[in-house]
Amino acid sequence: MAELLTISEVSKRSGVASSALRFYEGRGLIESERSGSGHRRYDRSVLRRIAFIVFAQRIGLTLEEIGAELAKLPPDRAPTRRDWSRLSRKWTTRIDHRIAELERLKVGLTECIGCGCLSLDRCRLANPGDRAAARGPGPRYWIGDRPLGG
């Protein structure tokens, strides 16, 4: 296999569009070399970085957070399994919070959606008089606030 991959090869192998690869490169998340004709060429190890980016986005990290995490990897060699493990170890809590949030959303779909979605004053059962508004703007019950007096 070739050591350097074209952008189309990286796109095909990673499942990420070429435009996204250029975007990631513009944000400093991945790097390429330029051929004599100016075409991008990527080291094969970029596939691991892209997989990391995609995974990190799926669990809710922002591109800024992803960039900060990637900056912790060694610049002089391809990251090892141990490097990746050290990076992702602290994500367990974040994933657990995301799972809990999705569980709340799932329950909310089968219950009264109006009282939790925007603290509407129409719900006379769980949110009479729009008591949820006292907790602040947005979907107060969906983000984990308990109903007042309930």
VMD Tcl script that draws the C-alpha trace (Angstrom):
set ca {
  {0.00 0.00 0.00}
  {1.10 3.55 -0.71}
  {2.44 5.56 2.20}
  {0.71 8.75 1.06}
  {-2.96 8.82 0.13}
  {-4.85 11.23 -2.10}
  {-7.79 13.15 -0.71}
  {-10.19 10.91 -2.64}
  {-8.55 7.79 -1.19}
  {-8.79 9.20 2.33}
  {-12.40 10.21 1.71}
  {-13.34 6.77 0.42}
  {-11.52 4.93 3.23}
  {-12.76 7.17 6.05}
  {-16.31 7.77 4.79}
  {-15.79 11.52 5.25}
  {-16.43 13.87 2.33}
  {-13.45 15.58 0.71}
  {-14.94 18.95 1.61}
  {-14.99 17.93 5.28}
  {-11.37 16.79 5.04}
  {-10.39 20.19 3.66}
  {-12.40 21.81 6.46}
  {-10.66 19.67 9.11}
  {-7.33 20.58 7.59}
  {-8.23 24.27 7.63}
  {-9.04 23.94 11.34}
  {-5.69 22.25 11.99}
  {-7.22 18.89 12.95}
  {-5.42 16.99 10.19}
  {-2.42 17.72 7.99}
  {-1.45 16.98 4.43}
  {1.59 17.40 2.27}
  {1.37 19.01 -1.14}
  {2.62 17.27 -4.24}
  {4.53 19.17 -6.91}
  {1.21 19.86 -8.62}
  {-0.34 21.14 -5.38}
  {-2.54 18.12 -4.70}
  {-3.03 17.06 -1.11}
  {-1.34 13.86 0.03}
  {-2.07 12.39 3.44}
  {-0.05 10.03 5.57}
  {-1.98 6.82 6.21}
  {-2.05 7.61 9.95}
  {-4.50 10.44 9.20}
  {-7.21 7.78 8.99}
  {-6.92 7.24 12.76}
  {-7.19 10.96 13.41}
  {-10.28 11.20 11.20}
  {-11.88 8.22 12.97}
  {-11.16 9.98 16.27}
  {-12.75 13.21 14.98}
  {-15.88 11.42 13.79}
  {-16.21 9.50 17.05}
  {-15.61 12.60 19.15}
  {-18.26 14.51 17.22}
  {-20.75 11.68 17.74}
  {-20.34 11.88 21.50}
  {-20.78 15.64 21.40}
  {-17.33 17.20 21.47}
  {-16.99 20.50 19.63}
  {-14.32 20.96 17.01}
  {-12.45 23.18 19.47}
  {-12.48 20.41 22.06}
  {-11.42 17.87 19.45}
  {-8.53 20.10 18.40}
  {-7.42 20.44 22.02}
  {-7.52 16.67 22.46}
  {-5.63 16.02 19.22}
  {-2.98 18.54 20.29}
  {-2.15 16.16 23.16}
  {-1.00 13.49 20.72}
  {2.68 13.15 19.83}
  {3.55 15.21 16.74}
  {6.62 13.15 15.84}
  {5.01 9.70 15.46}
  {1.74 7.97 14.73}
  {-0.39 7.70 17.88}
  {-0.43 4.32 19.55}
  {-3.36 2.48 21.06}
  {-2.13 3.66 24.45}
  {-2.16 7.30 23.27}
  {-5.76 6.96 22.07}
  {-6.79 5.18 25.26}
  {-5.33 7.92 27.45}
  {-7.18 10.53 25.40}
  {-10.57 8.87 25.50}
  {-10.51 7.60 29.08}
  {-12.18 10.69 30.52}
  {-15.03 10.55 28.02}
  {-16.87 7.82 29.92}
  {-18.58 10.37 32.15}
  {-19.57 12.49 29.16}
  {-21.02 9.46 27.39}
  {-22.94 8.48 30.55}
  {-24.42 12.00 30.73}
  {-25.41 11.79 27.06}
  {-27.07 8.40 27.62}
  {-29.02 9.81 30.59}
  {-30.11 12.78 28.46}
  {-31.31 10.48 25.69}
  {-33.20 8.37 28.24}
  {-34.98 11.51 29.50}
  {-35.87 12.43 25.93}
  {-37.20 8.93 25.30}
  {-39.42 9.10 28.37}
  {-40.55 12.58 27.38}
  {-41.75 11.32 24.03}
  {-44.25 9.01 25.69}
  {-45.38 11.51 28.33}
  {-46.69 15.04 28.08}
  {-44.25 16.67 25.72}
  {-45.65 20.18 26.20}
  {-44.63 20.67 29.82}
  {-40.99 19.90 29.27}
  {-40.25 21.21 25.83}
  {-40.58 24.96 26.30}
  {-42.06 25.49 29.77}
  {-45.38 26.39 28.18}
  {-48.11 27.76 30.39}
  {-50.76 25.51 28.79}
  {-49.88 22.39 30.75}
  {-52.12 22.28 33.81}
  {-50.75 18.97 35.10}
  {-46.99 19.19 35.37}
  {-46.49 22.90 34.81}
  {-49.48 24.90 36.07}
  {-49.05 28.63 35.67}
  {-45.76 27.98 33.87}
  {-43.89 27.32 37.13}
  {-41.01 25.93 35.08}
  {-40.27 29.45 33.85}
  {-38.98 30.29 37.33}
  {-36.07 27.90 36.68}
  {-34.96 29.81 33.57}
  {-35.46 29.68 29.82}
  {-35.66 26.60 27.66}
  {-36.75 23.02 28.23}
  {-36.30 23.00 32.01}
  {-37.72 19.53 32.69}
  {-35.93 17.98 29.75}
  {-32.56 19.24 30.89}
  {-33.06 17.69 34.29}
  {-34.82 20.24 36.46}
  {-37.45 18.73 38.75}
  {-40.95 20.23 38.64}
  {-41.53 22.82 41.37}
  {-43.77 21.53 44.12}
  {-43.93 18.13 42.46}
}
mol new
graphics top color blue
foreach p $ca { graphics top sphere $p radius 0.5 }
foreach p [lrange $ca 0 end-1] q [lrange $ca 1 end] { graphics top cylinder $p $q radius 0.2 }
display resetview
